[in-house]
């Protein structure tokens, strides 16, 4: 059961990183409110589920909030807000990628 939860966490973090990568690389790409709410709920649920190894942590929560900030800035056509969100996303997605790679290595052992 624990291994299945870790695989699920890895898949969720990978999905968040891919979304962040695509949003940063493609300015015309947008994510909807329903998708953001679903991702927030998934992150919150996994983050606060007791487990020996928590792959989903504070960084993942920050990443989904930055994804939301970027989406809202693009909707409002707020260039300054978009640039700031991209800057934060670039940093957070690197932290999450490091966490993701470490979790994959641990799961492979």
C-alpha positions as CSV (number, residue, x, y, z in Angstrom):
1,X,0.0,0.0,0.0
2,X,2.8,2.4,0.9
3,X,4.5,1.8,-2.5
4,X,1.3,2.5,-4.3
5,X,1.0,5.8,-2.4
6,X,4.5,6.8,-3.3
7,X,3.9,6.0,-7.0
8,X,0.8,8.1,-6.9
9,X,2.7,11.0,-5.3
10,X,5.4,10.7,-7.9
11,X,2.9,10.8,-10.7
12,X,1.2,13.9,-9.2
13,X,4.5,15.8,-8.7
14,X,5.5,14.8,-12.3
15,X,2.2,16.1,-13.6
16,X,2.7,19.4,-11.7
17,X,6.2,19.8,-13.1
18,X,5.0,19.1,-16.7
19,X,2.2,21.6,-16.4
20,X,4.7,24.2,-15.0
21,X,7.2,23.5,-17.8
22,X,4.6,23.9,-20.5
23,X,3.1,27.1,-19.0
24,X,6.5,28.7,-18.8
25,X,7.6,27.6,-22.3
26,X,4.3,28.4,-24.1
27,X,2.9,31.9,-23.4
28,X,-0.4,31.1,-25.1
29,X,-1.1,28.0,-23.0
30,X,-3.7,28.4,-20.3
31,X,-5.1,26.2,-17.5
32,X,-8.7,26.4,-16.4
33,X,-10.0,27.2,-12.9
34,X,-11.5,23.7,-12.6
35,X,-8.1,22.1,-13.3
36,X,-6.4,24.3,-10.8
37,X,-9.0,23.5,-8.1
38,X,-8.6,19.8,-8.8
39,X,-4.8,20.0,-8.6
40,X,-5.0,22.0,-5.4
41,X,-7.3,19.4,-3.8
42,X,-5.0,16.6,-4.9
43,X,-1.9,18.3,-3.5
44,X,-3.7,19.1,-0.2
45,X,-5.0,15.5,0.1
46,X,-1.6,13.9,-0.5
47,X,0.3,16.4,1.5
48,X,-1.6,15.8,4.7
49,X,-2.0,12.1,4.3
50,X,0.2,10.4,6.9
51,X,2.9,8.3,5.2
52,X,6.5,7.2,5.9
53,X,7.7,9.1,2.9
54,X,5.9,12.3,1.8
55,X,6.8,13.1,-1.8
56,X,4.2,15.9,-1.9
57,X,5.4,18.7,0.4
58,X,5.4,22.5,0.8
59,X,7.1,23.0,-2.5
60,X,4.3,21.3,-4.4
61,X,1.8,23.5,-2.7
62,X,3.8,26.6,-3.7
63,X,4.1,25.3,-7.2
64,X,0.3,24.9,-7.7
65,X,-0.2,28.4,-6.3
66,X,2.3,29.8,-8.7
67,X,0.6,27.9,-11.6
68,X,-2.6,29.6,-10.5
69,X,-1.0,33.0,-10.2
70,X,0.4,32.7,-13.7
71,X,-3.0,31.6,-15.1
72,X,-4.7,34.5,-13.4
73,X,-2.1,37.0,-14.6
74,X,-2.5,35.7,-18.2
75,X,-6.3,36.0,-17.9
76,X,-6.0,39.5,-16.7
77,X,-3.3,40.3,-19.2
78,X,-1.1,41.5,-16.4
79,X,2.5,41.4,-17.9
80,X,4.2,42.2,-14.6
81,X,2.2,39.6,-12.7
82,X,3.0,37.1,-15.4
83,X,6.7,37.8,-15.3
84,X,6.8,37.5,-11.6
85,X,4.9,34.2,-11.6
86,X,7.2,32.8,-14.3
87,X,10.2,33.8,-12.2
88,X,8.8,31.9,-9.1
89,X,7.7,29.0,-11.3
90,X,11.2,28.6,-12.7
91,X,12.7,28.3,-9.2
92,X,10.0,26.1,-7.7
93,X,9.9,23.7,-10.6
94,X,13.6,23.1,-10.2
95,X,13.1,22.3,-6.5
96,X,10.2,20.0,-7.3
97,X,12.2,18.3,-10.1
98,X,15.0,17.6,-7.6
99,X,12.4,16.1,-5.1
100,X,10.9,14.1,-8.0
101,X,14.2,12.6,-9.1
102,X,15.1,11.8,-5.5
103,X,11.8,10.1,-4.9
104,X,12.2,8.1,-8.1
105,X,15.6,6.9,-7.0
106,X,14.3,5.9,-3.6
107,X,11.3,4.1,-5.2
108,X,13.6,2.2,-7.5
109,X,15.7,0.8,-4.6
